[in-house]
Amino acid sequence: SKFSKKLQNDFTIFIQFFKKSVFDKKPINRDKIKFHELDILAINANKMLSDKIAAERELRNERERLFVTIRSIGDGVISTDTEGRITLMNAVAEHMTGYQTEEVLGKKLEEVFRIINAITLEQHENPVAKVLQSGKVVGLANHSKLISKNGDEYHIADSASPIRDSEGNILGVV
């Protein structure tokens, strides 16, 4: 019947919209909707899509602000995941280690952040491993040196802290 074809057409429009709305930013074309009740539903669906786009934009902007803030800190900052693999390095850490972030993402911290005791020249224990084991902030021993990629040495004072989510679960180390 004519009624059922119109209804089927309207439902098809909605089904296509919801399948595409995850990736596509096109609202429902309300000119093609035949039923008033479904037009109201289309208005609400379009509003939800608009809200989703605004929230995604706000999230991207906040992420950019946080990234720029971390990159601008005057101390070296390196963060890792719970496996001790590097997820972020700021400009100071890049300078001191001699590595660019892009070349070390996913590498184990100890491959990039080589630290020794300046007096005994013995290698320090990986601070990430200590933090992941204890769940607490860990400070480096006095007289620590960072050995860069090209062999430059930097006397450093350092600490490592767990990165926790809102429920207290450790997501990584900074």
Protein Blocks (a to p, Z undefined) as FASTA:
>chain_A
ZZlmmmmmmmmmmmmmmmmmmmmccdcdfklpmbfklmmmmmmmmmmmmmmmmmmmmmmm
mmmmmmmmmmmpcbdcddddfkopafbdcfklmmmnopafklmgoiafklmmccddfklo
pacddfklmmmmnopacdddehiacddfkopacdddddddddddfkopafbdZZ
